[in-house]
Amino acid sequence: MNAEAPHSLTPVAPPVAEETAGRVTRSAGVVSLAVMGSRLLGLVREQVFAALFGVGMHSDAFIAAFRIPNLLRDLFAEGALSAAFVSTFSQLIVTRGERAAWRLANLVLNGLLLLLTGVTLLGILLAPQIVRLIARGFEAIPGKMALTTEMTRLMFPFIILVAMAAVAMGILNSKDRFGIPASASTLFNIGSILGGVSFAYLLDPDFGPRAIVGWAIGTLIGGALQFLIQVPSLYRVGFRYEPIVSFRDEGVRQILRLMGPAVIGAAAVQVNVFVNTNFASYLGDGPVSWLNYAFRLMQFPIGVFGVAIGMATLPAVSRAAACGDLAEFRRTLAASLGLVFFLCLPSACGLAVLGEPIIRVIYERGRFTAFDTEQTAAALAFYAIGLAGYAAIKVLAPAFYALNDARTPMRISLISIATNYTFNALLVRQLGFGHRGLALSTSLVALFNFLALFALMRRKIGSLEGRRLLESFGKIALASGVMALVCVASLHTLEGHFGRSGLVGHLLTAFVPIGLGMLTFFLACWGLRVRELDMARMALRRLRW
């Protein structure tokens, strides 16, 4: 493994910048389309959940219980593991060939299975202590702590399933296969919905208190399907399973070295959300669920755009780092950040001003009331402030791993975790902002993380096309602002005609402003000659699955 310091990379003859940007954009486009389908099904899953369980003790208990293995997934599987594995696997193909890379993949799969089985058994054993640590406020409501503990134990094996899926995704992405792994979460949603509803009915045909446990079982079914859908593609790209284990292998040790600090660095915002659960648990019934529904909606553009661009960028910058091509590394990273701004700034503005009609259409039925819509929309508006920063972290943090540097994101994350706790204490306990303060704290920390990582990356590799990125950011922000004004004006006009009741009124007040806003944004970008608009248009013409 080449562990040279990043500044020692020697530039080689670079390809044309447009080709670099186009390749990443096309790959990101494939992932975006796949993730979009998955996120839409995810919204269906949330709709079913909201209609069946609404907002209250049982929904809070499930969300808190799922957050525990879900956080471990982000820390050890889809966060640290994915970034460390893809960068190491990609570099190994370049430096030592595919045979060594396949051996590494088997070692990682088998090692993970052993380690995470131990973690799962420990988590099941210590579930009461873990739940008490993150949601002590649940003790004030009879039965809430016991229910959360039961579902925590039930869902702990989820981490094993998604870790296997993350390794499979890393292998396929390193081989420039993005569509199937990005679609894997579609199977998770299908399994969660069908399995969850079926087992909920079996356990409690009236969908009473015990039905929520059936939904937890459906979550495990979805996790298993998320891995199984990728197995045929693994076979097609050349992977063959071997029952081998070694923690002394050079590649495995490289991954472990990156994962150590990356366990903190890759999932800082998720750690902060985990901490926020503790604060929210003291605010009574509702805030945990309101924040969860709002965060799910924010995750839609983050997944479709931020995660997609990050997944497409990491193999490319890893290969550039392995070849010592610093100019290629810079161009790829700068192009990816520009795309994040282009796609996420208007998304943030749209969610901030149209959150209430969107939430009304998606969630307001069954046990999810108009009051829940109002409170969830308030949280979403504050989450939207940090959306672009959150998405940019998905691109920047893995780029450090490609340079064999996981310590820098770790240091920033340690600071941000402490900052998040301080903001929470100030905004919630001192100023009384309630769940809105928790959402705002998460956004401020995400922006801090992004700015710090950007400054340190620029120091590490020199110029990062900062002037061009700032120019693009300004133009995109201006276009997003104009879009927001059009959205607000059209929303008020439609509400004046149709009010806030009735299916037709709900649909029109949600989707007409979205359509007008998108048209306004693209026209404004065209008039301002935003470079990323041309990149996206050219990539769409040449998409490859």
C-alpha positions as a printed NumPy array, in Angstrom:
array([[  0.   ,   0.   ,   0.   ],
       [  1.253,   3.419,  -0.887],
       [  0.989,   5.495,   2.295],
       [  2.773,   8.572,   0.975],
       [  1.676,  11.914,   2.307],
       [ -0.788,  13.517,  -0.066],
       [  1.431,  16.496,  -0.876],
       [  4.064,  14.123,  -2.283],
       [  1.783,  12.998,  -5.081],
       [  3.377,  13.725,  -8.429],
       [  0.999,  15.046, -11.097],
       [  0.934,  13.057, -14.303],
       [ -0.577,  13.892, -17.66 ],
       [ -4.199,  14.668, -16.732],
       [ -7.253,  13.953, -18.831],
       [ -9.454,  16.784, -19.964],
       [-11.343,  18.326, -17.036],
       [-14.7  ,  17.942, -18.743],
       [-14.149,  14.194, -19.143],
       [-13.418,  13.858, -15.437],
       [-16.498,  15.83 , -14.457],
       [-18.625,  13.975, -16.988],
       [-17.574,  10.538, -15.762],
       [-18.372,  11.336, -12.142],
       [-21.61 ,  13.066, -13.095],
       [-22.772,  10.099, -15.207],
       [-22.01 ,   7.643, -12.414],
       [-23.712,   9.906,  -9.902],
       [-26.702,  10.108, -12.251],
       [-27.068,   6.328, -12.278],
       [-26.884,   6.211,  -8.488],
       [-29.293,   9.132,  -8.178],
       [-31.936,   7.426, -10.309],
       [-31.607,   4.195,  -8.328],
       [-31.579,   5.965,  -4.976],
       [-34.544,   8.11 ,  -6.   ],
       [-36.652,   5.01 ,  -6.549],
       [-35.518,   3.657,  -3.213],
       [-36.241,   6.938,  -1.413],
       [-39.699,   7.115,  -2.93 ],
       [-40.386,   3.638,  -1.592],
       [-38.884,   4.813,   1.674],
       [-41.471,   7.576,   1.775],
       [-44.16 ,   4.965,   1.167],
       [-42.735,   3.002,   4.088],
       [-42.877,   6.13 ,   6.257],
       [-46.435,   6.815,   5.109],
       [-47.531,   3.314,   6.1  ],
       [-45.724,   3.624,   9.428],
       [-47.257,   7.039,  10.147],
       [-50.762,   5.86 ,   9.234],
       [-50.522,   2.71 ,  11.373],
       [-48.688,   4.056,  14.402],
       [-48.943,   7.846,  14.192],
       [-46.992,   9.841,  16.776],
       [-46.78 ,   8.686,  20.366],
       [-45.283,   6.127,  22.715],
       [-45.066,   3.212,  20.285],
       [-43.62 ,   5.177,  17.361],
       [-41.109,   6.872,  19.679],
       [-40.074,   3.474,  21.067],
       [-39.521,   1.973,  17.602],
       [-37.578,   4.987,  16.334],
       [-35.303,   5.022,  19.378],
       [-34.804,   1.241,  19.212],
       [-33.974,   1.291,  15.507],
       [-31.634,   4.242,  15.951],
       [-29.254,   2.14 ,  18.048],
       [-28.353,  -0.543,  15.439],
       [-28.839,   2.076,  12.713],
       [-26.169,   4.255,  14.302],
       [-23.806,   1.282,  14.476],
       [-24.561,   0.692,  10.785],
       [-23.493,   4.231,   9.945],
       [-20.417,   3.979,  12.145],
       [-19.164,   0.533,  11.19 ],
       [-20.893,  -0.444,   7.958],
       [-22.088,   2.179,   5.504],
       [-19.873,   4.921,   6.917],
       [-16.409,   3.936,   8.061],
       [-16.317,   0.502,   6.448],
       [-17.599,   1.604,   3.062],
       [-15.16 ,   4.507,   2.738],
       [-12.175,   2.524,   4.031],
       [-12.958,  -0.562,   1.939],
       [-13.619,   1.208,  -1.373],
       [-10.442,   3.293,  -1.186],
       [ -8.278,   0.283,  -0.212],
       [ -9.902,  -2.137,  -2.679],
       [ -9.6  ,   0.374,  -5.561],
       [ -5.95 ,   1.071,  -4.796],
       [ -5.202,  -2.664,  -4.496],
       [ -6.586,  -3.326,  -7.982],
       [ -4.238,  -0.65 ,  -9.373],
       [ -1.141,  -1.707,  -7.448],
       [ -1.414,  -5.518,  -7.089],
       [ -4.147,  -6.727,  -9.409],
       [ -7.59 ,  -8.273,  -9.096],
       [ -6.561, -11.546,  -7.477],
       [ -5.219,  -9.729,  -4.415],
       [ -8.326,  -7.531,  -4.35 ],
       [-10.685, -10.554,  -4.361],
       [ -8.729, -12.119,  -1.527],
       [ -9.105,  -8.901,   0.457],
       [-12.863,  -8.875,  -0.154],
       [-13.208, -12.398,   1.277],
       [-11.066, -11.56 ,   4.284],
       [-13.166,  -8.498,   5.053],
       [-16.498, -10.313,   4.642],
       [-15.514, -13.18 ,   6.921],
       [-13.804, -10.976,   9.488],
       [-16.832,  -8.717,   9.689],
       [-19.168, -11.641,  10.15 ],
       [-17.171, -12.834,  13.152],
       [-16.716,  -9.411,  14.741],
       [-20.251,  -8.164,  14.268],
       [-21.766, -11.39 ,  15.544],
       [-19.938, -10.693,  18.784],
       [-21.091,  -7.067,  18.797],
       [-24.685,  -8.168,  18.185],
       [-24.672, -10.677,  21.035],
       [-23.186,  -8.061,  23.346],
       [-25.772,  -5.511,  22.243],
       [-28.64 ,  -7.92 ,  22.906],
       [-27.253,  -8.638,  26.374],
       [-26.741,  -4.967,  27.271],
       [-29.862,  -3.6  ,  25.56 ],
       [-31.473,  -2.277,  28.797],
       [-28.352,  -0.304,  29.693],
       [-27.971,   1.037,  26.132],
       [-31.578,   2.22 ,  25.945],
       [-31.325,   3.835,  29.359],
       [-28.191,   5.642,  28.198],
       [-29.733,   7.186,  25.076],
       [-33.362,   7.665,  26.121],
       [-33.516,   7.868,  29.906],
       [-36.511,  10.188,  29.622],
       [-38.602,   7.199,  28.49 ],
       [-38.626,   5.949,  32.096],
       [-41.231,   8.597,  32.934],
       [-43.814,   6.855,  30.705],
       [-44.935,   3.373,  31.88 ],
       [-44.002,   0.596,  29.465],
       [-42.052,   2.792,  27.051],
       [-38.599,   1.75 ,  28.233],
       [-39.469,  -1.973,  28.212],
       [-40.91 ,  -1.801,  24.693],
       [-37.856,   0.071,  23.392],
       [-35.538,  -2.519,  24.963],
       [-37.478,  -5.416,  23.427],
       [-37.285,  -3.976,  19.924],
       [-33.625,  -3.003,  20.356],
       [-32.767,  -6.631,  21.043],
       [-34.843,  -7.772,  18.108],
       [-33.237,  -5.396,  15.609],
       [-29.585,  -5.642,  16.685],
       [-28.762,  -8.314,  14.018],
       [-29.597,  -5.633,  11.443],
       [-26.001,  -4.413,  11.704],
       [-24.658,  -7.764,  10.41 ],
       [-26.964,  -7.722,   7.401],
       [-26.18 ,  -4.174,   6.337],
       [-22.431,  -4.669,   6.886],
       [-22.497,  -7.52 ,   4.377],
       [-24.501,  -5.3  ,   2.029],
       [-21.99 ,  -2.458,   2.469],
       [-19.035,  -4.674,   1.491],
       [-20.936,  -5.937,  -1.559],
       [-21.731,  -2.344,  -2.509],
       [-18.079,  -1.362,  -2.083],
       [-16.905,  -4.181,  -4.367],
       [-19.406,  -3.298,  -7.085],
       [-18.711,   0.44 ,  -6.882],
       [-14.975,  -0.204,  -7.173],
       [-15.731,  -2.122, -10.373],
       [-17.773,   0.867, -11.62 ],
       [-21.095,  -0.896, -11.044],
       [-23.389,   1.603,  -9.35 ],
       [-26.979,   0.83 , -10.34 ],
       [-27.624,  -2.481,  -8.548],
       [-25.952,  -1.578,  -5.222],
       [-27.75 ,   1.764,  -5.18 ],
       [-31.007,  -0.108,  -5.777],
       [-30.368,  -2.489,  -2.884],
       [-32.136,  -0.242,  -0.405],
       [-35.249,  -0.582,  -2.586],
       [-35.413,  -4.196,  -1.46 ],
       [-34.956,  -3.038,   2.133],
       [-38.036,  -0.838,   1.806],
       [-40.092,  -3.552,   0.114],
       [-39.131,  -6.097,   2.773],
       [-39.803,  -3.619,   5.563],
       [-43.263,  -2.724,   4.251],
       [-44.521,  -6.185,   3.298],
       [-42.826,  -8.011,   6.155],
       [-43.643,  -5.288,   8.673],
       [-47.359,  -5.104,   7.839],
       [-47.658,  -8.902,   7.685],
       [-46.005,  -9.56 ,  11.04 ],
       [-47.754,  -6.58 ,  12.641],
       [-51.086,  -8.138,  11.613],
       [-50.035, -11.586,  12.856],
       [-49.   , -10.244,  16.256],
       [-51.955,  -7.881,  16.643],
       [-54.727,  -8.03 ,  13.999],
       [-56.186,  -4.777,  15.345],
       [-52.784,  -3.053,  14.954],
       [-52.717,  -2.301,  18.638],
       [-49.687,  -2.029,  20.969],
       [-47.987,  -5.292,  19.881],
       [-48.15 ,  -4.507,  16.155],
       [-45.081,  -2.301,  16.394],
       [-42.971,  -5.393,  17.214],
       [-44.07 ,  -6.912,  13.897],
       [-42.796,  -3.797,  12.141],
       [-39.403,  -4.391,  13.777],
       [-39.346,  -7.933,  12.342],
       [-40.042,  -6.477,   8.888],
       [-36.979,  -4.285,   9.282],
       [-34.793,  -7.383,   9.616],
       [-36.376,  -8.927,   6.525],
       [-35.582,  -5.771,   4.566],
       [-31.965,  -5.821,   5.767],
       [-31.507,  -9.389,   4.513],
       [-32.943,  -8.574,   1.088],
       [-30.618,  -5.559,   0.796],
       [-27.641,  -7.932,   0.748],
       [-29.146, -10.771,  -1.267],
       [-30.043,  -8.597,  -4.276],
       [-26.35 ,  -7.821,  -4.81 ],
       [-25.088, -11.414,  -4.759],
       [-25.72 , -12.154,  -8.474],
       [-23.879,  -8.954,  -9.484],
       [-20.932,  -9.899,  -7.27 ],
       [-20.672, -13.191,  -9.133],
       [-20.81 , -11.443, -12.512],
       [-17.919,  -9.078, -11.735],
       [-15.702, -12.025, -10.715],
       [-16.109, -12.42 ,  -6.953],
       [-15.92 , -15.995,  -5.63 ],
       [-16.45 , -16.716,  -1.943],
       [-13.598, -18.299,   0.06 ],
       [-13.844, -19.196,   3.78 ],
       [-10.606, -17.448,   4.815],
       [ -9.897, -15.174,   7.793],
       [ -6.791, -13.14 ,   8.628],
       [ -6.473,  -9.927,  10.581],
       [ -2.765,  -9.672,   9.724],
       [ -3.242,  -9.203,   5.989],
       [ -1.792,  -5.918,   4.755],
       [ -5.049,  -4.847,   3.109],
       [ -7.163,  -5.734,   6.144],
       [ -4.801,  -3.804,   8.399],
       [ -5.002,  -0.832,   6.042],
       [ -8.798,  -0.896,   6.286],
       [ -8.646,  -1.19 ,  10.063],
       [ -6.209,   1.736,  10.248],
       [ -8.612,   3.856,   8.221],
       [-11.685,   2.565,  10.045],
       [-10.35 ,   3.336,  13.51 ],
       [-10.6  ,   7.124,  13.219],
       [-13.237,   6.861,  10.48 ],
       [-15.643,   5.231,  12.949],
       [-15.951,   8.718,  14.391],
       [-15.182,  10.738,  11.277],
       [-17.605,   9.222,   8.767],
       [-20.727,   9.431,  10.93 ],
       [-20.366,  12.587,  13.005],
       [-23.778,  13.962,  12.161],
       [-25.38 ,  10.579,  12.91 ],
       [-23.677,  10.571,  16.298],
       [-25.136,  14.007,  16.886],
       [-28.602,  12.78 ,  15.898],
       [-28.11 ,   9.944,  18.377],
       [-27.293,  12.486,  21.102],
       [-30.322,  14.53 ,  20.046],
       [-32.535,  11.518,  20.786],
       [-31.502,  11.756,  24.401],
       [-32.444,  15.434,  24.537],
       [-35.721,  14.801,  22.693],
       [-36.69 ,  11.983,  25.057],
       [-37.194,  14.579,  27.81 ],
       [-39.615,  16.648,  25.708],
       [-42.559,  14.247,  26.068],
       [-44.41 ,  12.222,  23.434],
       [-43.971,  13.533,  19.9  ],
       [-40.621,  15.298,  19.435],
       [-38.662,  12.087,  18.728],
       [-41.136,  11.213,  15.965],
       [-41.391,  14.776,  14.575],
       [-37.614,  14.976,  14.27 ],
       [-37.459,  11.527,  12.704],
       [-40.065,  12.292,  10.034],
       [-38.371,  15.615,   9.231],
       [-34.932,  14.017,   9.086],
       [-36.248,  11.323,   6.744],
       [-37.45 ,  13.987,   4.327],
       [-34.097,  15.768,   4.491],
       [-32.386,  12.457,   3.778],
       [-34.194,  12.245,   0.45 ],
       [-32.061,  14.896,  -1.346],
       [-29.   ,  13.88 ,   0.676],
       [-29.35 ,  10.299,  -0.532],
       [-30.378,  11.072,  -4.086],
       [-27.696,  13.736,  -4.563],
       [-25.083,  13.863,  -1.776],
       [-24.582,  10.146,  -1.189],
       [-24.843,   9.419,  -4.925],
       [-22.122,  11.929,  -5.781],
       [-19.964,  10.689,  -2.914],
       [-20.283,   7.061,  -4.043],
       [-19.328,   7.983,  -7.609],
       [-16.444,  10.193,  -6.488],
       [-14.657,   7.859,  -4.056],
       [-13.461,   5.184,  -6.534],
       [-12.306,   7.914,  -8.947],
       [-10.29 ,   9.891,  -6.38 ],
       [ -8.928,   6.651,  -4.906],
       [ -7.553,   5.602,  -8.296],
       [ -6.132,   9.094,  -8.83 ],
       [ -4.398,   8.943,  -5.445],
       [ -2.997,   5.466,  -6.167],
       [ -1.586,   6.718,  -9.486],
       [ -0.147,   9.869,  -7.917],
       [ -2.334,  12.094, -10.103],
       [ -2.981,  15.118,  -7.889],
       [ -4.425,  17.253, -10.707],
       [ -7.048,  14.576, -11.465],
       [ -7.839,  14.293,  -7.763],
       [ -8.437,  18.06 ,  -7.499],
       [-10.6  ,  18.256, -10.599],
       [-12.763,  15.301,  -9.604],
       [-13.306,  16.571,  -6.068],
       [-14.062,  20.154,  -7.155],
       [-16.527,  18.971,  -9.809],
       [-18.29 ,  16.801,  -7.243],
       [-18.635,  19.634,  -4.735],
       [-20.04 ,  21.889,  -7.458],
       [-22.686,  19.268,  -8.22 ],
       [-23.572,  19.035,  -4.528],
       [-24.219,  22.79 ,  -4.414],
       [-26.194,  22.693,  -7.66 ],
       [-28.513,  19.944,  -6.463],
       [-28.752,  20.538,  -2.716],
       [-29.097,  24.312,  -2.346],
       [-32.419,  24.434,  -4.237],
       [-33.531,  21.283,  -2.411],
       [-32.885,  22.985,   0.932],
       [-34.824,  26.09 ,  -0.067],
       [-37.696,  23.987,  -1.349],
       [-37.951,  21.922,   1.833],
       [-37.788,  25.047,   3.99 ],
       [-40.65 ,  26.886,   2.284],
       [-42.764,  23.929,   1.132],
       [-42.246,  21.581,   4.068],
       [-45.792,  21.85 ,   5.401],
       [-47.685,  21.008,   2.167],
       [-45.199,  18.214,   1.385],
       [-45.607,  16.67 ,   4.841],
       [-49.382,  17.085,   4.619],
       [-49.509,  15.05 ,   1.401],
       [-47.102,  12.35 ,   2.57 ],
       [-47.989,  11.807,   6.217],
       [-51.219,  13.519,   7.297],
       [-53.637,  10.602,   7.512],
       [-54.656,   8.013,  10.064],
       [-53.083,   8.871,  13.41 ],
       [-50.808,  11.572,  11.989],
       [-52.634,  14.86 ,  12.67 ],
       [-52.473,  18.434,  11.32 ],
       [-50.637,  19.431,  14.501],
       [-48.003,  16.761,  13.777],
       [-47.644,  18.203,  10.262],
       [-47.008,  21.681,  11.654],
       [-44.416,  20.505,  14.181],
       [-42.616,  18.248,  11.679],
       [-42.471,  21.073,   9.119],
       [-40.918,  23.386,  11.714],
       [-38.157,  20.833,  12.362],
       [-37.644,  20.311,   8.619],
       [-37.129,  24.042,   8.008],
       [-34.281,  24.104,  10.529],
       [-32.785,  20.855,   9.219],
       [-32.765,  22.348,   5.698],
       [-30.3  ,  25.032,   6.796],
       [-27.52 ,  22.441,   6.937],
       [-28.598,  20.206,   4.041],
       [-25.911,  21.276,   1.543],
       [-23.194,  21.051,   4.188],
       [-24.377,  17.607,   5.236],
       [-24.319,  16.385,   1.607],
       [-20.882,  17.909,   0.942],
       [-19.46 ,  15.987,   3.914],
       [-20.465,  12.783,   2.095],
       [-18.014,  13.805,  -0.646],
       [-15.229,  15.448,   1.363],
       [-14.731,  12.992,   4.231],
       [-14.184,   9.9  ,   2.004],
       [-11.735,  11.935,  -0.118],
       [ -9.442,  12.109,   2.926],
       [ -9.58 ,   8.304,   3.188],
       [ -8.477,   8.064,  -0.454],
       [ -5.356,   9.938,   0.678],
       [ -4.894,   7.461,   3.566],
       [ -5.844,  10.175,   6.034],
       [ -8.767,   9.305,   8.3  ],
       [ -7.473,  11.292,  11.25 ],
       [ -8.412,  14.71 ,   9.911],
       [-12.164,  13.944,   9.647],
       [-11.923,  12.282,  13.047],
       [-10.524,  15.405,  14.692],
       [-13.189,  17.611,  13.145],
       [-15.867,  15.162,  14.225],
       [-14.671,  15.104,  17.821],
       [-14.932,  18.877,  17.914],
       [-18.346,  18.842,  16.217],
       [-19.777,  16.304,  18.667],
       [-18.81 ,  18.525,  21.573],
       [-20.162,  21.563,  19.687],
       [-23.458,  19.783,  19.045],
       [-23.913,  19.038,  22.737],
       [-23.206,  22.675,  23.582],
       [-25.72 ,  23.917,  20.986],
       [-28.321,  21.444,  22.261],
       [-27.897,  22.596,  25.842],
       [-28.123,  26.25 ,  24.787],
       [-30.996,  26.021,  22.307],
       [-33.147,  23.462,  24.119],
       [-32.45 ,  23.815,  27.839],
       [-31.549,  27.498,  28.051],
       [-33.558,  29.126,  25.24 ],
       [-36.435,  26.628,  25.187],
       [-36.526,  26.081,  21.414],
       [-37.625,  22.475,  21.915],
       [-37.301,  20.076,  19.003],
       [-36.653,  23.021,  16.645],
       [-33.453,  23.725,  18.554],
       [-32.299,  20.149,  18.075],
       [-32.798,  20.409,  14.312],
       [-30.983,  23.754,  14.173],
       [-28.095,  22.359,  16.208],
       [-27.684,  19.477,  13.749],
       [-27.586,  21.941,  10.832],
       [-25.027,  24.232,  12.441],
       [-22.751,  21.3  ,  13.196],
       [-23.049,  19.995,   9.62 ],
       [-22.032,  23.407,   8.233],
       [-19.115,  23.603,  10.656],
       [-17.957,  20.133,   9.611],
       [-18.083,  21.008,   5.926],
       [-16.224,  24.327,   6.227],
       [-13.51 ,  22.784,   8.393],
       [-13.018,  19.787,   6.079],
       [-12.943,  22.026,   3.005],
       [-10.292,  24.309,   4.525],
       [ -8.128,  21.368,   5.612],
       [ -8.439,  19.609,   2.25 ],
       [ -7.4  ,  22.814,   0.51 ],
       [ -4.378,  23.035,   2.791],
       [ -3.534,  19.376,   2.115],
       [ -3.676,  19.384,  -1.707],
       [ -3.34 ,  23.076,  -2.54 ],
       [ -5.866,  24.75 ,  -4.816],
       [ -9.34 ,  23.232,  -4.89 ],
       [-10.747,  25.574,  -7.535],
       [-12.071,  27.674,  -4.674],
       [-12.743,  30.786,  -6.744],
       [-14.753,  28.866,  -9.329],
       [-16.675,  27.002,  -6.619],
       [-17.476,  30.256,  -4.827],
       [-18.73 ,  31.767,  -8.073],
       [-20.916,  28.726,  -8.741],
       [-22.177,  28.76 ,  -5.16 ],
       [-23.193,  32.42 ,  -5.454],
       [-25.051,  31.887,  -8.724],
       [-26.786,  28.748,  -7.473],
       [-27.759,  30.47 ,  -4.213],
       [-29.234,  33.388,  -6.172],
       [-31.199,  31.034,  -8.434],
       [-32.406,  29.112,  -5.351],
       [-33.555,  32.325,  -3.693],
       [-35.585,  33.317,  -6.757],
       [-37.037,  29.805,  -6.813],
       [-38.047,  30.074,  -3.145],
       [-39.904,  33.335,  -3.771],
       [-41.848,  31.743,  -6.636],
       [-42.672,  28.729,  -4.461],
       [-43.977,  30.896,  -1.6  ],
       [-46.044,  33.107,  -3.915],
       [-47.63 ,  30.148,  -5.713],
       [-48.293,  28.333,  -2.422],
       [-50.135,  31.323,  -0.927],
       [-52.154,  31.772,  -4.123],
       [-53.207,  28.116,  -4.231],
       [-54.043,  28.01 ,  -0.514],
       [-56.215,  31.076,  -1.037],
       [-58.219,  29.206,  -3.666],
       [-58.265,  25.653,  -2.264],
       [-57.559,  26.09 ,   1.44 ],
       [-55.705,  23.414,   3.413],
       [-58.226,  20.597,   3.223],
       [-59.247,  18.042,   0.647],
       [-57.08 ,  15.685,  -1.396],
       [-57.095,  17.854,  -4.52 ],
       [-56.092,  20.929,  -2.537],
       [-53.313,  19.013,  -0.782],
       [-51.893,  17.699,  -4.041],
       [-52.045,  21.04 ,  -5.843],
       [-50.504,  23.05 ,  -2.992],
       [-47.631,  20.571,  -2.793],
       [-46.794,  19.723,  -6.393],
       [-47.63 ,  22.87 ,  -8.35 ],
       [-45.188,  25.042,  -6.339],
       [-42.554,  22.293,  -6.669],
       [-42.96 ,  22.221, -10.457],
       [-42.911,  26.012, -10.787],
       [-39.922,  26.196,  -8.462],
       [-37.907,  23.665, -10.462],
       [-38.678,  25.452, -13.722],
       [-37.696,  28.796, -12.197],
       [-34.447,  27.387, -10.82 ],
       [-33.306,  25.84 , -14.09 ],
       [-34.199,  28.965, -16.056],
       [-32.326,  31.123, -13.563],
       [-29.272,  28.824, -13.752],
       [-29.433,  28.943, -17.54 ],
       [-29.576,  32.751, -17.473],
       [-26.719,  32.939, -14.963],
       [-24.682,  30.402, -17.005],
       [-24.145,  28.008, -14.127],
       [-21.496,  25.51 , -15.229],
       [-22.997,  22.611, -13.294],
       [-26.228,  22.851, -15.294],
       [-24.314,  22.006, -18.484],
       [-22.487,  19.167, -16.718],
       [-25.757,  17.632, -15.555],
       [-27.397,  18.011, -18.967],
       [-24.524,  16.349, -20.813],
       [-24.353,  13.515, -18.28 ],
       [-28.058,  12.762, -18.613],
       [-27.565,  12.17 , -22.341],
       [-24.922,   9.512, -21.681],
       [-26.194,   7.636, -18.649],
       [-25.04 ,   4.021, -18.355],
       [-26.576,   1.575, -15.89 ]])
